Amino acid sequence: MNIRSHIAELIQSRSAVNATVIALAGLFVLLLGTVAPGLLSGWEERGGDGVWELRAAAAPADEEERRFVIVDIDEASIAKVGPWPWPRERMAELSRRLSALGVNLQIYDVVLPEQRADDANLASELAKRPTILAQIFSMDPGTPVAVGKLQGALAPGAPRCGSPLPQAAGYIANTGGLASVPGLAAGHITPRIAQDGAVRHIAPVICFEGRAYPSLGLAAVAKAAGVEPAWSLTKGGDWWGPAWQLTHPALPGIVVPLDGNGDARLSYRLPRRALISVSAADVLAGTAPDTLFRGAWALIGATAFGIGDAVPTPHGGAVAGVEVNAQFISALLDARLPSTPRAAPVLLLVLTAAGAGVLLLALRWRRLPAIGLPLVGAMLALAFFGLHAWLQIAHDVWLGWAVPALFAFVGGVLLAAAEYARARFERERLYGNLTSYLPEPVAAEIAFREPTGIIDAQRREVTVLFADIRNFSAYCEGRPPEEAAALLHAFFTTATRVIEAHGGLVEEFVGDAVLAIWNAPEPCADHPAKALAAAQELQNETAPLFEQPPPAGLEPLALGIGIETGNALVGSFGPARRRTHTVLGETVTVAVRLQGLTVDLAQPIVLGEQVAKRLPADAVISLGSFLLEGLRTARDVYAPSSSERTLGRREGRATTRPRLISGLRKS
């Protein structure tokens, strides 16, 4: 079996091909995830950003976060108060103003590492009321910076440093005059920046030199509740839970899900308009409305150009870091921090398998063309993304979608390609079979047309050759049908090869005869001469087939050929459900009758008067005028001049006229 036939056989086996295609799609996704692991996760993250944006856009216009107010050190504040950092007395005044407005907790999203002479005054003021100071860690091992004094470390072993908690290489903390004040809590505001620069995660706890330090949000929650920040790190219990989680024995409603890197995913459910922000200048001027601050937390942060830490988030390309912490605190209080289930890989595998099943079912739907399979794959990809988005918004679950979505789309494309290849091979096979029953140009024309029930034919000048095996019916008597079939097969094969080599087309096999035409459906120059050349070569090529001695009392097998040129109707006839392609007209009748004369005239090839007129004068000899059977007008009949010489040599004499058989009607 050659390679082409083997490939064709494989393509015909739909189940094997489909299984191979599904395996290839899975292998492609696996290789892509191995070679470029950040690509798929990047798609998921950006898709998740879009979900947060849609959720924020669809949020009610009156939705507000009233539990804390952002006190914004904005451009207006810098213009009125002066450049940052402000004098300690100004910061102390801000703290007093916030306390007078009824704020329960002051959370500073700024770090004050510079030592000032009046640090003690600010420290004394901050110590009078619940306050959280910020500090930041360096996560780059190549940047072991150490500025200020760290504070707010958790009790040893609560939680114990080690995997999965991230390890810091350095820090920037507040000046020692502020960090040493008893009762002041602290939380880090270290950003976890993704490869594309966006902030989508936060490290709730970071370790440095064996001590664990909570984030600003965790420190604020514990301080507001009046409990020690004794957080416990445990592994996730059930398959639907996160890999790790932080809990507090005195805060049963607060659970912080962590991934394998010790990070918590940020929730950006709140639109930016829901965060209440008041300029720090208005607070210092005493014009801030106390109704916003009474009983709330104050989150003091900077957005002014040059001092604000602007980072990309799903809500914008340059969002102040204080808003990131605001989103984290809001989701922490509402227990809406997104988490990834431990069973996420298994669930994604199940979704991928379900996608493969849907694609295979789509293949069975005969009304769906192959080109629709990529569309089915794309719809599946959207369905997987929609499922992820629903879980993300409705249940705060980050499942992921890129793997099954990419598999579904690639699988749909590959299955469509396989179906196209299979259909192409089937079409080629069908076309090959069609050309074995019809002339190739005719088959090509029929294959790409809609079925019709009308006469579809053209009048053309053609040269018709009709070749018949003499005495074949008698030969078949007493012979096995297999032997007769072998002889006919050899004859038809030889005739087809010879006729096509001379530019003709085998129109049909009629019993033990061959009907061929020239100059239709494609033009053929000098078709009479080519038909004669084909007839002469056919006589020579088939002679060995008929040399075997005939049974006793029978004439030997021989080939008789009649040729005529003239107008004929060439095309398709019959109802749409059962058509035939043939050539009709007097020219065909004459060619058939001329072949019948070959026995009586003892000529292997007999030519009509029209084809003889188109041949050189010395190429033919006249046999006389005869009234052919079924026709009313006598016609001149000719033979090739080479046939006369050949006949004379075969009979052992030179003759200029063939011997006539008695009973032939000559006019």
C-alpha positions in Angstrom: 0.0 0.0 0.0 1.5 3.4 -1.0 1.6 6.4 1.3 -1.2 8.2 -0.5 -3.6 5.3 -0.2 -2.6 4.8 3.4 -3.3 8.5 4.2 -6.6 8.2 2.4 -7.6 5.1 4.4 -6.7 6.9 7.6 -8.7 10.0 6.6 -11.7 7.8 5.9 -11.6 6.4 9.4 -13.4 9.3 11.1 -13.2 8.0 14.6 -9.5 7.5 14.4 -9.0 10.9 12.8 -11.2 12.6 15.4 -9.4 11.0 18.3 -6.1 12.1 16.7 -7.3 15.6 16.2 -8.5 15.9 19.8 -5.2 14.6 21.1 -3.3 17.1 18.9 -5.4 19.9 20.3 -4.7 18.8 23.8 -1.0 18.4 23.0 -0.9 21.9 21.5 -2.4 23.5 24.6 0.0 21.4 26.8 3.0 22.5 24.9 1.9 26.1 24.8 1.4 26.0 28.6 4.9 24.5 29.0 6.8 26.8 26.6 5.0 30.0 27.4 3.3 29.5 30.8 2.7 33.2 31.2 0.7 33.5 28.0 -2.4 31.5 29.1 -2.3 33.1 32.6 -2.0 36.5 31.0 -5.1 35.9 28.9 -7.0 34.8 32.0 -5.8 37.9 34.0 -6.8 40.3 31.3 -10.1 38.5 30.8 -10.7 38.8 34.5 -9.9 42.5 34.4 -12.6 42.9 31.8 -15.0 41.1 34.1 -14.2 43.5 36.9 -14.7 46.5 34.6 -18.1 45.2 33.4 -19.1 44.6 37.0 -18.1 48.1 38.0 -19.9 49.6 35.0 -23.1 47.7 35.8 -23.0 48.6 39.5 -25.9 50.8 40.8 -25.2 54.5 40.5 -25.9 55.0 44.2 -23.5 52.2 45.3 -21.0 53.6 47.9 -18.5 52.3 50.3 -19.4 54.2 53.5 -17.3 52.3 56.0 -14.2 54.3 55.2 -13.3 57.5 53.5 -10.2 58.2 51.5 -8.5 61.4 52.7 -6.7 62.4 49.5 -3.4 64.2 49.5 -4.1 65.5 46.1 -2.9 68.4 43.9 -5.2 70.9 45.6 -3.8 69.8 49.0 -0.2 70.3 47.8 -1.1 73.7 46.4 -2.6 74.9 49.7 -0.5 73.2 52.3 2.8 72.9 50.6 5.1 70.3 49.1 5.3 66.8 50.4 6.4 65.6 53.0 4.4 68.0 55.1 5.7 69.2 58.5 4.9 66.9 61.3 2.8 69.5 63.0 0.6 69.6 59.8 0.3 65.8 60.0 -0.6 66.0 63.7 -3.3 68.6 62.8 -4.7 66.4 60.2 -5.0 63.6 62.8 -6.7 65.9 65.2 -9.2 67.1 62.6 -10.0 63.5 61.6 -10.6 62.6 65.3 -12.8 65.7 65.7 -14.9 64.5 62.7 -15.7 61.3 64.5 -13.3 58.9 62.7 -12.9 55.6 64.5 -9.6 54.5 62.9 -6.9 56.3 61.0 -5.1 54.3 58.4 -2.0 56.0 56.8 -1.2 54.7 53.3 2.0 56.8 53.3 5.4 56.1 54.8 7.3 58.8 56.8 10.9 57.5 56.8 12.5 60.9 57.2 13.6 61.8 60.7 12.3 65.2 61.9 12.8 67.3 65.0 9.1 67.3 65.8 8.6 63.5 65.3 7.8 63.2 69.0 4.9 65.6 68.8 3.3 63.7 65.9 3.9 60.4 67.7 2.2 61.7 70.8 -0.8 62.8 68.7 -1.1 59.5 66.9 -0.8 57.6 70.1 -4.1 59.2 71.4 -6.3 57.4 68.9 -6.4 54.1 67.0 -3.8 54.5 64.2 -2.2 52.3 61.6 1.1 53.3 59.9 2.3 52.0 56.6 5.6 50.4 55.7 6.9 48.8 52.5 9.1 45.8 51.8 11.6 45.2 49.0 10.9 41.9 47.3 14.0 42.1 45.0 16.9 40.1 46.4 19.2 42.6 44.7 17.8 45.5 46.7 18.5 44.8 50.4 17.5 48.3 51.5 16.8 49.1 55.1 15.3 52.5 55.9 13.5 53.5 59.1 12.4 51.0 61.8 10.1 48.1 61.2 7.1 47.6 63.5 3.9 45.6 63.8 5.5 42.1 63.6 3.2 39.3 64.5 3.9 37.1 67.4 6.5 34.4 66.6 4.8 31.4 65.0 1.6 33.3 64.2 2.0 32.4 61.5 5.3 30.7 61.1 7.5 32.0 58.3 8.2 29.6 55.5 6.3 28.3 52.5 4.1 29.7 51.1 4.7 33.1 52.7 6.9 35.4 50.6 10.3 36.5 51.9 11.4 40.1 51.7 15.0 41.3 51.1 14.7 44.8 52.6 12.2 47.5 53.8 11.4 51.1 54.0 9.6 51.9 57.3 8.7 54.9 59.4 11.3 56.9 61.3 12.2 55.4 64.7 10.5 58.3 66.5 7.2 57.1 65.1 7.7 53.4 65.0 8.6 53.3 68.7 5.4 54.7 70.0 3.5 52.1 72.1 0.1 51.1 70.7 0.7 52.2 67.2 0.1 49.4 64.7 1.6 49.0 61.2 0.9 47.2 58.0 2.8 46.9 54.8 1.6 48.3 51.5 4.0 46.3 49.3 2.5 45.9 45.8 2.6 42.6 43.9 3.1 43.7 40.4 2.4 41.3 37.5 4.5 41.0 34.4 2.3 43.5 32.5 2.7 46.0 35.4 -0.8 45.6 36.8 -1.6 45.0 40.5 -4.0 42.1 40.9 -2.7 40.4 44.0 -1.5 41.5 47.4 0.6 39.6 50.0 -1.4 39.7 53.2 1.7 38.6 55.2 5.3 39.1 54.3 8.3 37.6 56.2 11.5 39.4 56.9 14.4 37.8 58.9 12.1 35.2 60.4 9.3 37.6 61.5 5.9 37.9 59.8 4.4 41.3 59.1 0.7 41.8 58.1 -0.6 44.0 55.3 -2.3 47.4 56.0 -5.7 45.8 55.6 -5.1 42.9 58.1 -3.6 45.3 60.6 -6.6 47.7 60.3 -9.1 44.9 60.8 -7.4 43.6 63.9 -6.9 47.2 65.3 -10.6 48.1 64.7 -11.7 45.0 66.5 -9.4 45.6 69.4 -7.7 42.2 69.1 -4.1 41.2 68.8 -3.1 40.4 65.1 -2.7 36.7 65.8 -3.3 35.3 62.4 -3.2 31.5 61.7 -2.0 30.0 58.4 -3.6 26.7 57.5 -3.9 24.5 54.4 -7.2 24.5 52.5 -9.5 21.7 53.7 -11.9 20.8 51.0 -11.4 20.7 47.2 -13.5 23.8 46.7 -11.4 25.8 49.2 -8.2 27.7 48.5 -4.7 26.2 48.8 -4.0 28.2 52.0 -6.0 30.5 54.2 -5.4 33.0 57.0 -7.9 33.1 59.8 -8.1 34.8 63.2 -9.7 33.1 66.2 -11.3 36.3 67.4 -12.6 37.3 63.9 -14.5 34.3 62.6 -16.0 36.2 59.7 -12.6 37.1 58.2 -11.0 34.5 56.0 -8.1 35.4 53.7 -7.6 32.9 50.9 -4.1 32.5 49.6 -2.6 30.8 46.5 0.5 28.7 46.4 2.7 31.9 46.4 1.1 33.2 49.6 -0.8 35.9 47.7 -4.4 37.0 47.9 -6.3 38.0 44.8 -7.7 41.5 44.8 -11.4 42.1 44.2 -12.2 45.1 42.1 -16.0 44.7 42.4 -16.4 48.3 43.6 -16.4 51.0 40.9 -14.1 53.9 41.6 -17.1 56.2 42.0 -18.2 54.1 45.0 -15.1 55.1 46.9 -15.7 58.3 48.9 -12.8 60.6 48.6 -12.2 64.0 50.4 -9.3 66.3 49.8 -6.9 66.5 52.8 -7.0 70.3 52.3 -10.7 70.4 53.0 -10.1 68.4 56.2 -7.4 70.7 57.4 -9.6 73.7 56.5 -12.5 72.3 58.5 -14.8 72.3 55.5 -15.1 68.5 55.2 -18.7 67.2 56.0 -18.6 65.3 59.3 -21.5 63.1 58.2 -19.1 61.3 56.0 -16.5 60.6 58.7 -18.6 59.9 61.8 -18.1 56.3 62.8 -16.0 55.5 59.7 -12.4 54.8 59.0 -10.1 57.3 57.4 -7.7 56.0 54.8 -5.1 58.7 54.2 -3.3 58.4 50.9 -1.6 60.4 48.2 -2.7 60.9 44.6 -0.8 64.1 43.8 1.6 63.8 40.9 5.1 63.0 42.0 4.2 61.5 45.4 1.3 59.1 44.6 2.2 55.5 43.7 0.0 55.2 40.5 -0.3 51.6 39.2 -2.4 49.9 36.5 -5.5 48.1 37.7 -8.6 46.8 36.0 -10.1 50.3 36.7 -7.5 52.3 34.9 -3.9 52.6 33.7 -2.9 54.9 36.6 -4.8 54.2 39.8 -3.4 55.4 43.2 -2.1 52.7 45.5 -4.5 53.9 48.2 -7.4 52.8 46.0 -5.9 49.3 45.8 -5.8 49.0 49.5 -9.3 50.4 49.7 -10.5 47.6 47.4 -8.7 45.0 49.5 -10.1 46.3 52.8 -13.7 46.4 51.4 -13.5 42.9 50.0 -11.8 41.7 53.3 -14.7 43.1 55.4 -17.3 41.6 53.1 -15.5 38.2 52.8 -15.5 38.6 49.1 -11.8 38.0 48.3 -11.6 35.7 45.2 -10.0 32.3 45.6 -8.9 29.5 43.4 -10.2 26.1 44.4 -7.7 23.3 45.0 -9.6 21.2 42.5 -9.3 23.8 39.8 -6.9 21.7 37.6 -9.3 18.8 37.8 -12.3 21.0 37.0 -10.5 22.5 34.0 -9.7 19.0 32.8 -13.4 18.1 33.1 -14.4 21.2 31.2 -11.8 20.4 28.5 -13.2 16.9 28.2 -16.7 18.3 28.0 -15.6 20.7 25.2 -14.1 17.7 23.3 -17.5 15.9 23.7 -19.5 18.9 22.4 -17.2 19.2 19.3 -17.6 15.5 18.6 -21.3 15.7 18.9 -21.3 18.7 16.6 -19.5 16.5 14.0 -22.5 14.2 14.0 -24.9 17.0 13.2 -25.1 16.7 9.4 -26.7 20.1 9.0 -23.6 21.8 10.4 -20.9 22.3 7.7 -17.3 21.7 8.5 -16.7 25.5 8.5 -19.0 25.7 11.4 -16.8 23.7 13.7 -14.4 26.6 14.5 -17.6 28.7 15.3 -18.7 25.9 17.7 -15.2 26.0 19.2 -15.3 29.8 19.6 -18.8 29.5 21.2 -17.5 26.9 23.6 -14.5 29.2 24.5 -17.0 32.0 25.2 -19.1 29.6 27.3 -16.0 28.7 29.4 -15.2 32.4 29.8 -18.8 33.1 30.8 -18.7 30.3 33.4 -15.5 31.8 34.8 -17.0 35.3 34.9 -20.1 34.1 36.6 -18.1 32.3 39.3 -15.8 35.3 39.6 -18.7 37.8 40.2 -21.4 35.6 41.9 -19.2 33.3 44.0 -15.8 35.0 44.3 -14.2 32.0 42.7 -11.3 32.3 40.2 -11.5 29.1 38.3 -9.7 30.0 35.1 -10.8 29.5 31.5 -7.9 29.8 29.1 -7.0 26.1 28.9 -10.5 24.7 28.0 -11.3 27.8 25.8 -8.0 27.5 23.8 -8.5 23.7 23.5 -12.1 24.1 22.3 -11.1 26.7 19.6 -8.0 24.8 18.4 -10.0 21.6 18.5 -12.7 23.1 16.4 -10.2 24.5 13.8 -8.3 21.1 13.6 -11.5 19.1 13.3 -12.7 21.4 10.6 -9.4 21.0 8.8 -9.7 17.2 9.2 -13.2 17.2 7.9 -12.2 19.3 5.0 -9.3 16.9 4.2 -11.6 13.9 4.5 -14.2 15.6 2.3 -11.5 16.5 -0.2 -10.3 12.9 -0.4 -13.9 11.6 -0.7 -14.5 14.1 -3.4 -11.4 13.1 -5.2 -12.3 9.4 -4.9 -15.8 10.1 -6.2 -14.4 12.2 -9.0 -11.9 9.5 -9.8 -14.8 6.9 -9.9 -16.8 9.3 -12.1 -14.0 9.7 -14.6 -13.8 6.0 -14.9 -17.4 5.9 -16.2 -17.3 9.2 -18.1 -14.7 11.2 -20.1 -12.7 13.3 -17.7 -13.9 16.7 -19.1 -17.5 15.5 -18.9 -17.0 14.2 -15.4 -15.4 17.6 -14.4 -18.3 19.5 -15.8 -20.9 17.2 -14.2 -19.2 17.1 -10.8 -19.5 20.8 -10.2 -23.1 21.3 -11.5 -26.4 21.0 -9.8 -28.5 18.1 -11.1 -30.9 19.1 -13.8 -33.7 17.3 -15.8 -33.3 19.2 -19.0 -31.4 18.5 -22.2 -27.9 19.8 -21.7 -26.2 19.3 -25.1 -24.3 21.1 -27.8 -24.2 20.6 -31.6 -20.6 20.1 -32.6 -18.6 18.8 -35.6 -17.0 15.6 -34.4 -15.2 12.7 -35.7 -16.7 9.4 -34.4 -14.8 6.1 -34.1 -16.8 2.9 -33.5 -14.7 -0.2 -32.9 -16.3 -3.6 -32.4 -14.8 -7.1 -31.8 -16.0 -9.4 -34.5 -17.3 -12.9 -33.7 -17.2 -12.1 -29.9 -20.7 -13.5 -29.2 -19.8 -16.8 -30.7 -16.5 -16.7 -28.9 -18.3 -16.5 -25.6 -20.3 -19.6 -26.2 -18.8 -22.4 -24.1 -16.2 -20.1 -22.6 -16.1 -19.1 -18.9 -17.3 -15.6 -18.3 -14.1 -14.8 -16.5 -12.1 -15.4 -19.7 -14.4 -13.3 -21.8 -14.3 -10.5 -19.1 -10.5 -10.6 -19.1 -10.4 -10.2 -22.9 -12.8 -7.3 -22.8 -10.9 -5.7 -20.0 -7.7 -5.9 -22.0 -9.4 -4.5 -25.1 -11.1 -1.6 -23.3 -7.9 -0.7 -21.5 -5.9 -0.7 -24.7 -8.5 1.2 -26.6 -8.8 3.9 -23.9 -5.0 4.4 -23.8 -4.6 4.6 -27.6 -7.6 6.9 -28.2 -6.7 9.3 -25.4 -3.1 9.4 -26.6 -4.4 10.7 -29.9 -6.6 13.4 -28.4 -9.9 11.5 -28.4 -12.4 10.6 -25.7 -14.0 7.3 -25.0 -17.6 8.2 -24.9 -18.9 4.8 -23.9 -18.4 1.0 -24.0 -21.3 -0.7 -25.7 -21.2 -4.5 -25.2 -17.9 -5.5 -26.9 -17.6 -2.2 -28.7 -16.0 1.2 -28.1 -17.5 4.5 -29.1 -15.0 7.4 -29.2 -15.2 11.0 -30.4 -12.9 13.8 -31.3 -13.4 17.6 -31.1 -15.9 17.4 -28.2 -16.3 18.6 -25.6 -12.8 20.2 -26.0 -11.7 21.4 -29.4 -9.3 19.1 -31.2 -7.4 20.4 -34.3 -7.1 18.0 -37.3 -9.4 15.5 -35.6 -10.1 13.3 -38.7 -6.4 12.5 -39.1 -6.0 11.8 -35.3 -9.0 9.5 -35.4 -7.5 7.5 -38.3 -4.1 7.3 -36.6 -5.8 6.1 -33.4 -7.7 3.4 -35.4 -4.5 2.2 -37.1 -2.6 2.0 -33.8 -5.5 0.3 -32.1 -5.5 -2.4 -34.8 -1.8 -3.0 -34.2 -2.1 -2.9 -30.4 -5.0 -5.3 -30.2 -3.8 -7.8 -32.8 -2.0 -10.0 -30.2 -5.3 -10.2 -28.2 -7.1 -11.9 -31.0 -4.3 -14.2 -32.3 -5.4 -17.2 -30.2 -7.0 -19.9 -32.4 -10.8 -19.9 -32.3 -12.9 -22.9 -31.4 -13.6 -25.4 -34.2 -16.1 -24.0 -36.7 -15.8 -20.4 -35.6 -14.3 -17.4 -37.3 -11.3 -15.9 -35.5 -11.7 -12.8 -33.4 -10.9 -9.5 -35.2 -11.4 -5.8 -34.7 -13.6 -3.8 -37.1 -13.5 0.0 -37.0 -15.8 2.6 -38.6 -15.0 6.3 -38.7 -17.0 9.3 -39.8 -17.0 13.1 -39.4 -20.0 15.3 -39.2 -22.3 17.2 -36.9 -23.7 15.6 -33.7 -25.4 16.5 -30.5 -23.0 15.9 -27.5 -24.3 16.2 -23.9 -26.5 14.9 -21.2 -30.0 13.5 -21.5 -32.6 12.0 -19.2 -34.3 12.9 -15.9 -32.3 14.5 -13.1 -32.2 11.3 -11.1 -30.9 9.1 -14.0 -28.9 10.9 -16.6 -26.7 9.7 -19.4 -24.0 11.4 -21.4 -23.7 10.4 -25.0 -23.3 11.6 -28.6 -26.3 11.5 -30.9 -26.8 12.1 -34.6 -26.5 10.7 -38.1 -22.7 10.8 -37.9 -22.8 8.2 -35.1 -25.2 6.0 -37.0 -22.9 6.1 -40.1 -19.8 5.2 -38.0 -21.6 2.2 -36.6 -22.9 1.1 -40.0 -19.4 1.5 -41.5 -18.0 -0.8 -38.8 -20.6 -3.3 -39.9 -19.2 -3.2 -43.4 -15.7 -4.2 -42.3 -16.6 -7.9 -42.4 -18.3 -7.8 -45.8 -15.6 -5.6 -47.3 -12.8 -7.5 -45.6 -11.4 -4.2 -44.4 -10.3 -3.7 -40.7 -11.0 0.1 -41.0 -13.8 1.7 -43.1 -14.1 5.4 -43.5 -17.1 7.6 -44.3 -17.1 10.1 -47.1 -16.9 13.2 -44.8 -13.9 12.0 -42.9 -12.2 10.9 -46.2 -12.7 14.5 -47.6 -10.6 15.8 -44.7 -7.8 13.4 -45.2 -5.0 13.6 -47.9 -6.1 12.1 -51.2 -3.3 9.5 -51.1 -4.3 8.4 -47.6 -7.5 6.8 -48.6 -8.9 4.5 -51.3 -12.5 4.3 -52.5 -14.4 1.2 -51.9 -17.5 2.3 -53.8 -20.9 3.7 -52.9 -23.2 1.8 -50.6 -26.6 2.1 -49.1 -26.1 1.6 -45.4 -28.6 -0.2 -43.3 -31.3 2.0 -42.0 -30.3 5.0 -44.1 -32.0 6.1 -47.4 -29.1 7.8 -49.2 -26.1 5.9 -50.6 -22.7 7.0 -49.4 -19.2 6.6 -50.6 -17.1 4.4 -48.5 -13.3 4.5 -48.2 -10.5 2.6 -46.6 -7.0 3.8 -45.5 -4.5 3.2 -48.3 -2.3 1.4 -45.9 -5.1 -1.1 -45.3 -5.0 -2.1 -49.0 -1.3 -2.8 -49.0 -1.6 -4.7 -45.7 -4.5 -6.8 -46.9 -2.6 -7.6 -50.2 0.4 -8.8 -48.3 -1.7 -10.9 -45.9 -3.5 -12.6 -48.8 -0.2 -13.1 -50.8 -1.3 -10.9 -53.7 -1.3 -7.3 -54.8 -4.8 -6.0 -55.2 -6.3 -2.6 -55.8 -9.8 -3.4 -54.7 -11.0 -5.5 -51.8 -13.1 -8.6 -52.5 -16.8 -8.0 -51.9 -18.9 -10.4 -49.9 -22.1 -11.6 -51.6 -25.3 -10.1 -50.4 -23.8 -6.6 -49.9 -26.0 -4.0 -51.5 -23.8 -1.7 -53.7 -25.4 1.3 -55.5 
